[in-house]
Every structure is written in C-alpha cells, then in structure tokens.
Amino acid sequence: MFTKRVSVSVEASKVIEELKKEHGDLVFNQSGGCCDGTAPMCYEKSDFHVPSRNVKLGIICGVDFFIDKDQFEYFKHSHITIDVKKESSAFGNSFSLEIDLGYQFITVSRIFTNEEYDNLENK
C-alpha cells in the first residue's frame, strides 16, 4: 500500500460529508496566492476551475484535493491532514463553503518518515 500525501481528520470528514449533501460534487484547492491565502478552500465543483499549474495531491472523502505548484514544492516532503476549527467572526470572509457551517478548514502538516517518503505513490 502506498503512502498518501493528504488525509482528513474525523471532524473535517463530517463537515465535508455535510457539504456534499448540501452542495453535491466538491473540489478542494490550496492556493499560494495573496487573495486566497494558503488555507484549503472547498468549492462546488461546478463553481471552480482548477488552474492547470496546480497539482492533484490526492482525494479526501471522495473529493479531489489540489494544491498550487509553488505550495506543492513547499509541502512535497510533508504529509498533510485537512482538519477544521470553529470559525470566529474574524474568519467569516472566506469563499470556502464550510464558513456557512461555522468552520474553517486548516492544513496540519508533518514531514514524512524516510519509509513513508520511499513509499509515496507519486514522488
């Protein structure tokens, strides 16, 4: 079995499943730009065009997860877990769908072990 680059916490998976019921097909994108910041953003699949320069990091809860090419260079030696935190009023201006549910997706990363890195499906 190959090492995955991205996974999802139990709490975040509950939020994703709720969003799928409400919005249908979804897509995640983690931008490297100033407007979107570097937080993982969740969109209705039909409402977001994934830039051609972005890298597909994996699939979480049946949803494709893309990351900006420059962000991938930064995270290529890291495992990323998508988690959520309760959103405070200071973060209520995001375009990401989970904001309306009172959450914000966050990225938690750690460096791969040598064994995990050697076992990556796509280096």
ZAZA-178811 format. One record per residue (C-alpha): residue number from 1; residue in three letters; chain; x negated, y negated, z negated. Coordinates in steps of 0.05 Angstrom, whole numbers. Each point is the difference from the previous one (the first is absolute). Layout:
N
<nuvex num="NUM" residuo="ALA" cadena="A" east="X" north="Y" up="Z"/>
...
This chain:
123
<nuvex num="1" residuo="MET" cadena="A" east="0" north="0" up="0"/>
<nuvex num="2" residuo="PHE" cadena="A" east="-27" north="-68" up="20"/>
<nuvex num="3" residuo="THR" cadena="A" east="-8" north="-60" up="-46"/>
<nuvex num="4" residuo="LYS" cadena="A" east="52" north="-54" up="11"/>
<nuvex num="5" residuo="ARG" cadena="A" east="-19" north="-73" up="3"/>
<nuvex num="6" residuo="VAL" cadena="A" east="65" north="-26" up="-29"/>
<nuvex num="7" residuo="SER" cadena="A" east="50" north="26" up="-51"/>
<nuvex num="8" residuo="VAL" cadena="A" east="58" north="-28" up="-40"/>
<nuvex num="9" residuo="SER" cadena="A" east="18" north="-2" up="-74"/>
<nuvex num="10" residuo="VAL" cadena="A" east="65" north="32" up="-24"/>
<nuvex num="11" residuo="GLU" cadena="A" east="29" north="-69" up="-17"/>
<nuvex num="12" residuo="ALA" cadena="A" east="-17" north="-28" up="68"/>
<nuvex num="13" residuo="SER" cadena="A" east="29" north="61" up="35"/>
<nuvex num="14" residuo="LYS" cadena="A" east="67" north="-13" up="-35"/>
<nuvex num="15" residuo="VAL" cadena="A" east="0" north="-71" up="26"/>
<nuvex num="16" residuo="ILE" cadena="A" east="-18" north="23" up="70"/>
<nuvex num="17" residuo="GLU" cadena="A" east="56" north="51" up="1"/>
<nuvex num="18" residuo="GLU" cadena="A" east="49" north="-54" up="-23"/>
<nuvex num="19" residuo="LEU" cadena="A" east="-24" north="-46" up="56"/>
<nuvex num="20" residuo="LYS" cadena="A" east="7" north="56" up="51"/>
<nuvex num="21" residuo="LYS" cadena="A" east="72" north="11" up="-21"/>
<nuvex num="22" residuo="GLU" cadena="A" east="15" north="-74" up="7"/>
<nuvex num="23" residuo="HIS" cadena="A" east="-42" north="-18" up="62"/>
<nuvex num="24" residuo="GLY" cadena="A" east="-13" north="64" up="38"/>
<nuvex num="25" residuo="ASP" cadena="A" east="-68" north="11" up="33"/>
<nuvex num="26" residuo="LEU" cadena="A" east="-56" north="-39" up="-33"/>
<nuvex num="27" residuo="VAL" cadena="A" east="-73" north="-17" up="13"/>
<nuvex num="28" residuo="PHE" cadena="A" east="-56" north="-23" up="-47"/>
<nuvex num="29" residuo="ASN" cadena="A" east="-54" north="-49" up="20"/>
<nuvex num="30" residuo="GLN" cadena="A" east="-57" north="-26" up="-42"/>
<nuvex num="31" residuo="SER" cadena="A" east="-25" north="-63" up="34"/>
<nuvex num="32" residuo="GLY" cadena="A" east="-65" north="-36" up="-9"/>
<nuvex num="33" residuo="GLY" cadena="A" east="28" north="-67" up="19"/>
<nuvex num="34" residuo="CYS" cadena="A" east="11" north="-63" up="-40"/>
<nuvex num="35" residuo="CYS" cadena="A" east="76" north="-2" up="10"/>
<nuvex num="36" residuo="ASP" cadena="A" east="15" north="72" up="-20"/>
<nuvex num="37" residuo="GLY" cadena="A" east="-56" north="5" up="-51"/>
<nuvex num="38" residuo="THR" cadena="A" east="-28" north="69" up="-11"/>
<nuvex num="39" residuo="ALA" cadena="A" east="60" north="32" up="-35"/>
<nuvex num="40" residuo="PRO" cadena="A" east="34" north="59" up="32"/>
<nuvex num="41" residuo="MET" cadena="A" east="63" north="-24" up="34"/>
<nuvex num="42" residuo="CYS" cadena="A" east="61" north="42" up="17"/>
<nuvex num="43" residuo="TYR" cadena="A" east="44" north="-18" up="59"/>
<nuvex num="44" residuo="GLU" cadena="A" east="57" north="30" up="39"/>
<nuvex num="45" residuo="LYS" cadena="A" east="-34" north="36" up="57"/>
<nuvex num="46" residuo="SER" cadena="A" east="41" north="-36" up="52"/>
<nuvex num="47" residuo="ASP" cadena="A" east="-19" north="-68" up="-30"/>
<nuvex num="48" residuo="PHE" cadena="A" east="-76" north="7" up="1"/>
<nuvex num="49" residuo="HIS" cadena="A" east="-49" north="9" up="57"/>
<nuvex num="50" residuo="VAL" cadena="A" east="-64" north="33" up="-25"/>
<nuvex num="51" residuo="PRO" cadena="A" east="-60" north="-37" up="29"/>
<nuvex num="52" residuo="SER" cadena="A" east="-41" north="43" up="47"/>
<nuvex num="53" residuo="ARG" cadena="A" east="-63" north="-13" up="-40"/>
<nuvex num="54" residuo="ASN" cadena="A" east="29" north="32" up="-63"/>
<nuvex num="55" residuo="VAL" cadena="A" east="-19" north="69" up="-23"/>
<nuvex num="56" residuo="LYS" cadena="A" east="51" north="53" up="-21"/>
<nuvex num="57" residuo="LEU" cadena="A" east="-23" north="20" up="-69"/>
<nuvex num="58" residuo="GLY" cadena="A" east="51" north="54" up="-10"/>
<nuvex num="59" residuo="ILE" cadena="A" east="73" north="15" up="-17"/>
<nuvex num="60" residuo="ILE" cadena="A" east="34" north="-11" up="-68"/>
<nuvex num="61" residuo="CYS" cadena="A" east="71" north="24" up="-13"/>
<nuvex num="62" residuo="GLY" cadena="A" east="8" north="12" up="75"/>
<nuvex num="63" residuo="VAL" cadena="A" east="-20" north="-72" up="15"/>
<nuvex num="64" residuo="ASP" cadena="A" east="-61" north="-20" up="43"/>
<nuvex num="65" residuo="PHE" cadena="A" east="-51" north="-42" up="-38"/>
<nuvex num="66" residuo="PHE" cadena="A" east="-45" north="-46" up="41"/>
<nuvex num="67" residuo="ILE" cadena="A" east="-57" north="-44" up="-23"/>
<nuvex num="68" residuo="ASP" cadena="A" east="-36" north="-57" up="34"/>
<nuvex num="69" residuo="LYS" cadena="A" east="-65" north="22" up="34"/>
<nuvex num="70" residuo="ASP" cadena="A" east="-42" north="-46" up="-45"/>
<nuvex num="71" residuo="GLN" cadena="A" east="36" north="24" up="-62"/>
<nuvex num="72" residuo="PHE" cadena="A" east="-13" north="72" up="23"/>
<nuvex num="73" residuo="GLU" cadena="A" east="-75" north="-15" up="3"/>
<nuvex num="74" residuo="TYR" cadena="A" east="4" north="-24" up="-72"/>
<nuvex num="75" residuo="PHE" cadena="A" east="41" north="61" up="-23"/>
<nuvex num="76" residuo="LYS" cadena="A" east="-28" north="55" up="45"/>
<nuvex num="77" residuo="HIS" cadena="A" east="-37" north="32" up="-59"/>
<nuvex num="78" residuo="SER" cadena="A" east="60" north="-6" up="-46"/>
<nuvex num="79" residuo="HIS" cadena="A" east="63" north="38" up="-16"/>
<nuvex num="80" residuo="ILE" cadena="A" east="60" north="-47" up="-3"/>
<nuvex num="81" residuo="THR" cadena="A" east="61" north="12" up="-43"/>
<nuvex num="82" residuo="ILE" cadena="A" east="61" north="-43" up="13"/>
<nuvex num="83" residuo="ASP" cadena="A" east="34" north="-18" up="-65"/>
<nuvex num="84" residuo="VAL" cadena="A" east="52" north="-52" up="-22"/>
<nuvex num="85" residuo="LYS" cadena="A" east="5" north="-50" up="-55"/>
<nuvex num="86" residuo="LYS" cadena="A" east="60" north="-39" up="-24"/>
<nuvex num="87" residuo="GLU" cadena="A" east="2" north="-65" up="39"/>
<nuvex num="88" residuo="SER" cadena="A" east="-2" north="-65" up="-37"/>
<nuvex num="89" residuo="SER" cadena="A" east="29" north="-64" up="27"/>
<nuvex num="90" residuo="ALA" cadena="A" east="-70" north="-21" up="22"/>
<nuvex num="91" residuo="PHE" cadena="A" east="-1" north="55" up="53"/>
<nuvex num="92" residuo="GLY" cadena="A" east="71" north="-8" up="26"/>
<nuvex num="93" residuo="ASN" cadena="A" east="-21" north="-31" up="67"/>
<nuvex num="94" residuo="SER" cadena="A" east="-23" north="63" up="35"/>
<nuvex num="95" residuo="PHE" cadena="A" east="29" north="27" up="66"/>
<nuvex num="96" residuo="SER" cadena="A" east="-8" north="71" up="-26"/>
<nuvex num="97" residuo="LEU" cadena="A" east="66" north="37" up="-10"/>
<nuvex num="98" residuo="GLU" cadena="A" east="-12" north="22" up="-72"/>
<nuvex num="99" residuo="ILE" cadena="A" east="2" north="-72" up="-26"/>
<nuvex num="100" residuo="ASP" cadena="A" east="76" north="1" up="3"/>
<nuvex num="101" residuo="LEU" cadena="A" east="-1" north="60" up="-47"/>
<nuvex num="102" residuo="GLY" cadena="A" east="-43" north="-36" up="-50"/>
<nuvex num="103" residuo="TYR" cadena="A" east="-66" north="34" up="16"/>
<nuvex num="104" residuo="GLN" cadena="A" east="-65" north="-14" up="36"/>
<nuvex num="105" residuo="PHE" cadena="A" east="-42" north="54" up="33"/>
<nuvex num="106" residuo="ILE" cadena="A" east="-73" north="-1" up="-21"/>
<nuvex num="107" residuo="THR" cadena="A" east="-63" north="36" up="22"/>
<nuvex num="108" residuo="VAL" cadena="A" east="-40" north="40" up="-51"/>
<nuvex num="109" residuo="SER" cadena="A" east="-66" north="26" up="28"/>
<nuvex num="110" residuo="ARG" cadena="A" east="-58" north="43" up="-22"/>
<nuvex num="111" residuo="ILE" cadena="A" east="-62" north="24" up="36"/>
<nuvex num="112" residuo="PHE" cadena="A" east="4" north="71" up="29"/>
<nuvex num="113" residuo="THR" cadena="A" east="-43" north="53" up="-33"/>
<nuvex num="114" residuo="ASN" cadena="A" east="-53" north="29" up="46"/>
<nuvex num="115" residuo="GLU" cadena="A" east="42" north="63" up="8"/>
<nuvex num="116" residuo="GLU" cadena="A" east="63" north="-40" up="17"/>
<nuvex num="117" residuo="TYR" cadena="A" east="-38" north="-42" up="51"/>
<nuvex num="118" residuo="ASP" cadena="A" east="-30" north="61" up="33"/>
<nuvex num="119" residuo="ASN" cadena="A" east="70" north="29" up="6"/>
<nuvex num="120" residuo="LEU" cadena="A" east="34" north="-61" up="32"/>
<nuvex num="121" residuo="GLU" cadena="A" east="44" north="18" up="59"/>
<nuvex num="122" residuo="ASN" cadena="A" east="-20" north="-63" up="38"/>
<nuvex num="123" residuo="LYS" cadena="A" east="-65" north="-33" up="-17"/>
